[in-house]
């Protein structure tokens, strides 16, 4: 799947959320602003439900929060670079500064897993990660992650 089909430029940003809860709220607000049929509260609850099962912080300053919703027909993504790393209960106990969030239709488990896997692989590329961390704004961030 082409990343640009699920990640809109408006859902790609540099921010200073300050905490795990605040960044999950930011993700929820960004998606709700682009998809009026979704409420930021239901998005937040989906992400939080998944986090309660175990942190989606995969190490090396990266987190991939994700969730499922019954009232969407296609995957939706958000990409955030935190100006200041935030505590995220990651597996390596390091703070997070790169987040790729994904919401998928509840009935599309296979697509969900393949998209998460592809993004984790992309974010493990040291060259791409270095470029992402050097970006200054959402537009530049979008260009690097979708190239």
N, C-alpha and C positions, 0 to 999 in steps of 0.2 A: 504494500500500500504506500502510495506517495504521501509523505507527511503533510504536504500543503493541502491535501484534501480534508484533513481533520483539524489542522492548526491554522487559525486565521491570524493575520498580523495584529488585529485588535486584542488577541488573547496571548500576545507575547510582550513581556515587559521587564524592565529593570525596576526593582522596588526595594524598600527597606521595611519589611513587615514586622520584624522584631521578635516574633514567636511563632511556634508551630500552629497554634490556633489562629493567629492573625493571617498567616500565609494560606491556610485552608479557607478562611473567610474571603481572602482576596481572590483565590482561584474561583470560588463559588460566585462571587460578584462579577468577575470577568465573563464567566460563562453565561450567567443569567442576563447580563447586558446584551449579549449577542443572540441569545435564544430566549425570547420573552415567554415562551411556553414553559420554561423551567424556572422554578423559584430558587433563589440563592440558598434558602434554608434547606430544601430537599437535596440540593447538591452537596452542601456542607455536611448534612447528616449521612449521606452516602460515603463521602470521603472519611468522615470520622468513624463510621462503622468499620470500615476496612482498617483504619489505624488502630482501633481497639484490638484487632486480631493480631497485631504485630506491626512494628514500624515499617514503613516503606522506604526508610533511609537505607540505601544499599551500600553506603560507604563512599569514601573519596569525595565527600562534600556533595553527594548526589542523592536526591529522593525522587521516587516515582509514585506519588499518591494516585490512587485510582479507585473507581467505584462503578457500580452498575445502577442504571435507572430503567424503570419499565416504560417511561413515557418519552423515550427518544428513539429515533429510527436509524441513527448512524453515530459512530464514535465522534467525540468532541475532545479537543486537547487544549491545554494551556502550558505555556513555557515561561518560566520566571527565573531571572538571575537576581539573587539577593545582593544588594550592595554591601551588606554586613551579614556574614554567616549567622544562622540561627540554630539553636539546639533543636534536634529532631529525633532523639533517641535512636540514632543510626546504629547499624550493627558494629561499626568501628568506633562508636562513641564520639565521633567528630561532628562538628556543626555542618549544616548544609547551606550551600549557596546556589546550587543549580537544581531546579525542580521541573519535572515534566509530569503534568497531571493528565489523566485520561479518564473519561467517562464513556461507558459503552452501554448499548442496549442490553438488558438483562439476559436476553436469549442468544447473545453472540459471544459465547465463552471462548471459542477457538480464535476468533479475530482479536479479542481482548488479549489473550496470551501471546499471540504472535506479534502484535503491536508493541506490547511491553518488552518482549524479548529483543525486538529490533532496536528499540530506543535504548535499552540498557547496553546493547552492543555498541551502538553509535556513541553513547556517552562514555564508554570505556576507552575510546580512541583518544589518546593523550593529546594529539594535535588538535582535534576538534574541541576538546575540553579547554585547552589553553586559549583557543580562539574565542570560545564562548565567554570565558572569564575576562577577556580583554575588551569585550564590547562595552559601549557607552550608553546605548539606548535600545528600545524595543525593536526598532527597524533594523538595526545592525544585528541584533540578536536573532531576529527572524531570518535574515539572510544567511547567517552562519548555520543555523540548525536545519534549514530546509535545503541547503545546497547538496 
